[in-house]
Amino acid sequence: MIIQVNSDKTIAVDASLTRFVKSEVNRILERFTTRLTRVEVHLSDIDNKKSGKSDKRCLIEARPAGSRPLSTSADAAKLPISASQALRKMQRLLTTFFDKTGKSAPKPPAKKEAPAKKVVVKKVVVKKVAAKKAPAKKTAVKAEKPKKKIYQARRKSWPAR
């Protein structure tokens, strides 16, 4: 998995910020490393050097192998906080994505359980008694239209009378 850190002109990306972002990506998205080809992190300042409550944005774009890119973003007062929030969102998104496509991420091996006890089933023989059939009465069949079946859900949606 390739990790790219990009920023706009107002954010100075130094070695410590890059190291922090890459370590967070590796730590949080660790179980998806075999399924992802590239993760791009875009850091930006929304207000362009003005101060405010949440003016730092982190946009994360993950590219699963063989499918469309997925992205999440988060805003916060500081870049490390926004990066952590966006990565948590990405983790939830990738979990859902891989579960829906049937390509789940590798899971740790399950614990071994004790073998189940055998259950003995006894067969019971039932004798069938021949019932006498009464001769069927012939009745005239009227040509009626079959009644429409109205299902319960439909009945509930009708207005009350």
C-alpha positions, -999 to 999 in steps of 0.1 A, spaced: 0 0 0 14 34 -10 7 63 12 8 99 -3 5 130 18 -5 162 -1 -13 197 11 -23 231 -2 -1 262 -2 -11 273 33 -1 241 51 36 234 56 41 197 56 73 188 74 88 155 82 72 151 116 36 157 102 43 133 73 56 107 97 26 111 120 1 108 92 18 77 77 20 60 111 -17 67 118 -27 54 84 -7 22 89 -21 18 125 -57 24 117 -60 8 83 -36 -21 91 -61 -49 84 -68 -35 49 -32 -33 37 -36 -64 14 -68 -50 -2 -57 -14 -8 -33 -2 -35 -30 34 -25 -41 58 2 -39 96 -4 -42 121 24 -50 157 14 -45 183 41 -59 218 37 -68 250 55 -104 260 49 -101 297 60 -67 304 44 -47 315 74 -77 329 94 -83 314 128 -115 297 136 -132 267 153 -126 240 127 -106 254 98 -83 224 91 -96 197 67 -82 162 61 -96 144 30 -86 107 27 -89 88 -5 -84 50 -4 -82 29 -36 -93 -7 -31 -78 -31 -57 -102 -36 -86 -129 -11 -76 -137 26 -73 -119 49 -49 -135 57 -16 -131 90 3 -138 106 37 -131 139 52 -131 156 86 -127 192 99 -111 201 132 -91 229 148 -58 210 144 -45 188 116 -36 157 137 -72 157 151 -88 160 117 -65 133 103 -75 109 131 -112 116 126 -110 111 89 -91 78 93 -117 65 117 -144 73 92 -124 55 65 -120 25 87 -158 22 91 -163 28 54 -139 1 43 -153 -24 68 -188 -18 53 -175 -18 17 -156 -51 20 -184 -68 39 -210 -58 12 -188 -69 -17 -180 -102 0 -143 -95 0 -139 -93 37 -105 -84 51 -85 -112 66 -96 -120 101 -76 -136 129 -81 -174 133 -110 -184 155 -105 -201 189 -109 -239 189 -140 -251 207 -146 -285 224 -162 -310 201 -200 -312 204 -216 -342 221 -234 -367 199 -271 -368 200 -289 -401 195 -322 -400 177 -346 -429 180 -370 -437 151 -406 -442 159 -427 -464 136 -462 -453 131 -488 -475 115 -511 -459 89 -547 -467 92 -566 -468 59 -595 -445 60 -626 -452 40 -633 -425 14 -669 -413 11 -681 -408 -25 -677 -372 -36 -709 -352 -43 -711 -336 -76 -720 -299 -75 -725 -273 -101 -695 -250 -105 -704 -214 -110 -682 -193 -133 -670 -167 -108 -640 -146 -110 -614 -156 -84 -612 -132 -55 -582 -110 -53 -559 -117 -23 -554 -87 -2 -524 -91 19 -522 -78 55 -497 -51 48 -519 -37 21 -549 -38 43 -531 -18 70 -522 9 46 -559 15 36 -577 44 52 -600 35 81 -637 34 73 
